[in-house]
Amino acid sequence: MGWHPANRRLACLSATDRSTIADGQRPHHHIKRFGVSMQFVDLTDPAALDAALTPRTRVVITETPSNPNMRLVDIAAIAERCRCVGVHLVIDNTYCTPYLQRPLELGADIVVHSATKYLGGHGDLLAGAVIARKDLIDQFRFVGIKELNGACMSAFDASLVLRGLKTLTLRMDRHCESAEMLARDLEGHPQHALAPRQMRKMGGMIALELKGGLDAGRRFMDAVTLATRAVSLGDAETLVQHPASMTHATYTPEERLEHGFTDGLVRLSAGLEDYDDLKTDLLGALDRL
Ligand SMILES: *Cc1c(COP(=O)(O)O)cnc(C)c1O
């Protein structure tokens, strides 16, 4: 499969989380071994970046919308600040794909994608992509993950990504359409002003906060029948993930709050199913809580 757990850790450095997390507290701080120190900053407030930048800062990395709470970061505003101080801006564009959002055109230097998600689109491969100017790519192309741990993508996975790309726009339109109808059927969505400035559509991901906290989240996950419980996203099937009991189960409730989400938060990746089936499943599960 050409995958190693270390890849995931490096790939997951992106964050729009609030506050500075003490060094060494989490596995992803293994990056310290490479002599790199890291600081978490809430980039939903571009001014917060100014306070965090030091003369030693080399890279700012973020995803938008962010995982799992779906907050948006103003790419152009962050890019402008990075350009002024000569720092590279890396945007994880996995949630949007190039069809919905084009960070290089907004001033970012490097774009990364987990092709495991929408680009592949069928939940059957692990892959990634890095896009940048040639002179930047050349700096890490031959000194990257492959040389550090031997990870290398298989030809079969590569061909599946190419095949997935053929239907990317069709799938994204459908993911977005279903997610938008779901959001309407569930409730409104904040940050509506920034989204149209940098995103073609709102994307296929939804975060919902259940009032009943951890227990409600667990019960919701047990109650859905069409949607699948899985941490991935961007598949043909609708996927639901409950960070407090799954991806962030090792965090304390306080730490989860510091990272900007409650124990009742459920993340949903709208799939390609018939919308009425989806609505019946999800609203039915909510009704049963
Ligand atoms: C899944 C994901 C990653 C990690 O990618 P893998 O292909 O699963 O290793 C990185 N960033 C984002 C935004 C993701 O959703």
The ligand as an SDF file (V2000), in Angstrom:
LIG
                    3D

 15 15  0  0  0  0  0  0  0  0999 V2000
   -6.9610   12.0970    5.8010 C   0  0  0  0  0  0  0  0  0  0  0  0
   -6.2880   13.4020    5.8000 C   0  0  0  0  0  0  0  0  0  0  0  0
   -4.8990   13.4800    5.8140 C   0  0  0  0  0  0  0  0  0  0  0  0
   -4.0490   12.2370    5.8700 C   0  0  0  0  0  0  0  0  0  0  0  0
   -4.0650   11.6010    4.6430 O   0  0  0  0  0  0  0  0  0  0  0  0
   -3.9120    9.9970    4.4480 P   0  0  0  0  0  0  0  0  0  0  0  0
   -3.9690    9.8360    2.9760 O   0  0  0  0  0  0  0  0  0  0  0  0
   -5.0580    9.3310    5.1530 O   0  0  0  0  0  0  0  0  0  0  0  0
   -2.5870    9.6260    5.0430 O   0  0  0  0  0  0  0  0  0  0  0  0
   -4.3280   14.7330    5.7970 C   0  0  0  0  0  0  0  0  0  0  0  0
   -5.0710   15.8560    5.7560 N   0  0  0  0  0  0  0  0  0  0  0  0
   -6.4070   15.8280    5.7170 C   0  0  0  0  0  0  0  0  0  0  0  0
   -7.1890   17.1140    5.6770 C   0  0  0  0  0  0  0  0  0  0  0  0
   -7.0750   14.6040    5.7440 C   0  0  0  0  0  0  0  0  0  0  0  0
   -8.4240   14.5680    5.7140 O   0  0  0  0  0  0  0  0  0  0  0  0
  1  2  1  0
  2  3  1  0
  2 14  2  0
  3  4  1  0
  3 10  2  0
  4  5  1  0
  5  6  1  0
  6  7  2  0
  6  8  1  0
  6  9  1  0
 10 11  1  0
 11 12  2  0
 12 13  1  0
 12 14  1  0
 14 15  1  0
M  END
$$$$
